[in-house]
Amino acid sequence: MIFYKTDEQVELMRISALLVSETLSEIAKILRPGLTTIAIDKLANEFILDNGAVPSFYNYQGFPHHIITSLNDVVVHGFPGKEELKDGDILTVDVGVIKNEYHGDHAYTFVIGDASDEILNLVKTTKESLFVGINEAVVGKRLGDIGFAIQNHNEKQGFSVVRDFVGHGLGKSMHEDPQVPNYGKRGSGLLLKENLVLAIEPMINLGKKDVFIEKDGWTVRTVDGKASVHFEHDVCVKKGKALILSDYTPIEAAEKNNENLKYIG
């Protein structure tokens, strides 16, 4: 069932989404080689609790951590752990919070130190494709228009779009209808109406599109061991132009000020 929000509910969701953005910016301030992802998880949990919210992911269908940290060839749902970050790593951090009964949920991929031009182009293209997709999230368009735009932008660069995991609706539940694929045909799928809130999240691979799930039942990796990148925004469908509820501005500011990170505009 699809839930269209009132303007008041959208504003509550914006508060949740912006707390996720602030959490990601706090993480961006401390990222460096030698840091463990479990330390990032601890910091994020404390920051979320201190701001009057709770982590969406903790114990969600048994997920054992507060945030998701997906490193290099991990597409999504990576566990924070004791492994130390290294120069050249790419790390996607996905954060969810519940505040005022509503979820915020988005992700950002960071480049630790120096990475190859190929990896930097993957990060740049995936990030661009998120906004290309968001441009289609307007009244009168269809879901397939979002997916087509994202798919086309990435495949023109020779990258592949993950099919097994997609974006989703967002509200009082973290995963609401409809599903939001990052691939599709123009003019196909659900007709977009005002105040539908979506988590749009391209997951793009350097190599093949195929993935597998590890024995832990969560961690999703590329089948060929090549890198994957994931960006995500919380978006409200509006007339003429989509309303982005989350905000990359503080994350990018922290990224630019951290000499251990490579900023990708």
C-alpha positions in Angstrom: 0.0 0.0 0.0 1.3 3.5 -0.9 1.0 6.3 1.7 0.9 9.8 0.4 2.1 12.3 3.1 0.5 15.5 4.3 2.7 18.6 4.1 3.0 18.4 7.9 4.2 14.8 7.7 6.7 15.8 5.0 8.2 18.4 7.3 8.6 15.8 10.1 10.3 13.5 7.6 12.6 16.4 6.7 13.7 16.6 10.3 14.6 12.9 10.4 16.3 13.1 7.0 18.4 16.1 8.1 19.5 14.3 11.3 20.9 11.5 9.0 22.7 14.1 7.0 24.2 15.6 10.2 25.2 12.1 11.4 27.0 11.4 8.1 28.8 14.8 8.4 30.0 13.9 11.9 31.4 10.6 10.4 33.0 12.5 7.5 35.0 14.6 10.0 36.8 11.6 11.5 37.3 9.2 8.6 41.0 8.3 8.1 43.2 5.3 7.4 43.5 3.2 10.6 40.0 3.9 11.8 37.7 0.9 12.3 34.2 0.8 11.1 33.0 -0.4 14.5 34.3 2.9 15.9 32.2 4.7 13.3 29.1 2.7 14.3 29.7 3.7 18.0 30.0 7.4 17.2 26.9 7.4 15.0 24.8 5.6 17.6 25.8 8.1 20.3 25.1 11.1 18.0 21.7 9.8 17.0 20.7 9.1 20.6 22.0 12.5 21.7 19.7 14.1 19.2 16.5 12.5 20.4 16.2 9.8 17.8 17.0 6.1 17.6 18.9 4.2 14.8 16.5 2.6 12.3 18.7 -0.3 11.4 19.5 -1.7 14.9 17.7 -5.0 15.3 15.7 -4.4 12.0 15.0 -8.0 11.0 17.9 -9.0 13.2 20.5 -6.6 11.8 23.1 -6.4 14.6 24.5 -2.9 14.2 23.4 0.7 14.3 24.6 1.8 10.8 25.7 0.0 7.6 29.3 0.3 6.4 30.0 -1.2 3.0 33.6 -1.3 2.0 35.0 -1.6 -1.6 33.2 -4.6 -3.2 30.4 -4.7 -0.6 27.3 -3.3 -2.3 25.0 -2.9 0.7 24.3 -4.1 4.2 28.0 -4.4 5.3 28.7 -5.0 9.0 30.8 -2.5 11.0 33.9 -4.4 12.3 37.4 -4.2 13.6 39.1 -4.1 10.2 41.0 -0.8 9.7 40.4 1.5 6.8 43.2 1.8 4.3 44.4 4.4 1.8 42.5 3.8 -1.4 39.4 2.3 0.2 35.9 3.4 -0.7 33.4 3.3 2.1 29.6 3.6 1.8 28.0 4.6 5.1 24.2 4.2 5.2 22.4 5.7 8.2 18.7 5.5 9.3 17.0 7.2 12.2 13.5 7.3 13.6 12.5 10.7 15.0 8.9 12.0 15.6 7.8 8.5 14.4 9.2 9.0 10.9 12.3 7.5 9.3 15.2 9.2 7.6 17.4 6.9 5.5 20.2 7.8 3.2 23.8 7.0 2.2 27.1 8.5 1.0 30.2 6.9 -0.4 33.6 8.3 0.8 37.0 7.9 -0.8 39.7 7.3 1.7 43.0 8.8 0.5 44.0 8.2 -3.1 42.1 5.9 -5.4 42.4 5.1 -9.1 40.9 7.3 -11.8 38.5 4.4 -12.6 37.2 4.3 -9.0 36.9 8.1 -8.9 34.9 8.1 -12.1 32.6 5.4 -10.6 32.0 7.5 -7.5 31.4 10.7 -9.6 29.1 9.0 -12.0 27.0 7.3 -9.4 26.6 10.5 -7.4 25.6 12.4 -10.6 23.1 9.7 -11.4 21.3 10.1 -8.1 20.5 13.7 -9.0 19.6 12.7 -12.6 17.1 10.3 -11.1 15.8 12.9 -8.6 15.1 15.3 -11.5 12.5 12.8 -12.7 10.7 12.5 -9.3 7.9 15.0 -10.2 4.2 14.9 -10.5 3.1 13.3 -13.8 6.2 11.3 -14.4 6.4 7.6 -13.7 8.7 5.4 -11.7 10.3 4.0 -14.8 11.5 7.5 -15.7 13.6 7.6 -12.5 15.1 4.2 -13.2 15.7 4.8 -16.8 17.5 8.1 -16.1 19.8 6.4 -13.5 20.5 3.4 -15.7 21.2 5.4 -18.8 23.6 7.8 -17.0 25.7 5.0 -15.5 25.7 2.6 -18.5 27.0 5.3 -20.8 30.1 5.2 -18.7 30.4 1.4 -18.9 29.2 0.8 -15.3 26.5 -1.7 -14.3 23.3 -1.2 -12.3 22.5 -3.7 -9.5 19.1 -5.3 -10.0 18.7 -7.3 -6.8 18.4 -4.3 -4.5 16.4 -1.1 -5.1 15.2 2.1 -3.5 11.8 2.3 -1.7 9.1 4.4 -0.3 9.7 5.9 3.2 7.6 7.0 6.1 6.6 5.5 9.4 8.0 2.3 8.1 11.6 2.2 6.7 10.5 0.3 3.7 7.2 1.3 2.2 5.7 0.8 -1.3 6.6 1.4 -4.0 10.0 -0.2 -4.8 12.2 2.2 -6.8 14.5 0.4 -9.2 17.6 2.0 -10.6 16.8 0.7 -14.0 13.6 0.8 -16.2 11.8 2.1 -19.2 10.6 5.6 -19.8 6.9 6.1 -19.2 6.5 2.8 -17.4 5.4 2.0 -13.8 3.5 3.9 -11.1 2.3 7.4 -12.0 4.0 9.8 -9.5 1.7 11.9 -7.3 2.4 14.8 -5.0 3.9 14.0 -1.5 5.0 10.5 -2.3 8.3 10.2 -0.3 11.0 8.0 -1.8 14.5 6.8 -0.9 16.2 7.0 -4.3 19.5 5.1 -4.1 21.6 4.0 -7.1 23.9 1.1 -6.4 26.4 0.9 -9.2 29.2 -1.6 -9.9 32.5 -1.1 -11.6 32.2 -4.6 -13.1 29.3 -7.0 -13.5 25.9 -6.2 -12.1 25.6 -9.5 -10.3 25.9 -9.8 -6.5 25.8 -12.5 -3.8 24.9 -12.5 -0.1 27.5 -13.8 2.4 26.8 -16.5 5.0 26.0 -13.8 7.6 22.7 -13.4 5.6 23.3 -9.6 5.2 26.5 -8.6 3.5 26.0 -8.2 -0.3 29.2 -8.3 -2.5 29.9 -8.0 -6.2 30.4 -11.5 -7.8 33.7 -10.3 -9.5 35.2 -8.6 -6.4 35.1 -5.2 -8.2 34.1 -2.0 -6.4 30.5 -0.8 -5.9 29.2 2.7 -5.0 26.0 3.7 -3.4 24.4 7.1 -2.9 21.0 7.8 -1.5 18.7 10.8 -0.8 15.2 11.1 0.7 13.0 12.8 -1.9 9.4 14.1 -1.9 7.6 14.1 -5.2 6.3 17.6 -6.0 5.0 19.6 -9.1 7.7 20.8 -11.3 10.7 20.0 -9.1 11.4 17.3 -6.5 11.9 18.3 -2.9 15.1 16.7 -1.5 14.5 16.2 2.3 18.1 15.2 3.1 21.1 17.4 2.5 24.6 16.6 1.3 25.9 20.1 2.0 27.3 19.5 5.5 28.7 16.1 4.5 30.5 17.6 1.6 31.8 20.5 3.7 33.3 18.0 6.2 34.6 15.9 3.4 36.5 18.9 1.9 37.9 19.8 5.3 39.2 16.3 6.0 42.6 15.8 4.4 42.2 12.1 4.5 39.2 12.2 2.1 39.0 12.8 -1.6 36.1 15.1 -2.4 34.1 14.2 -5.5 31.8 17.0 -6.5 
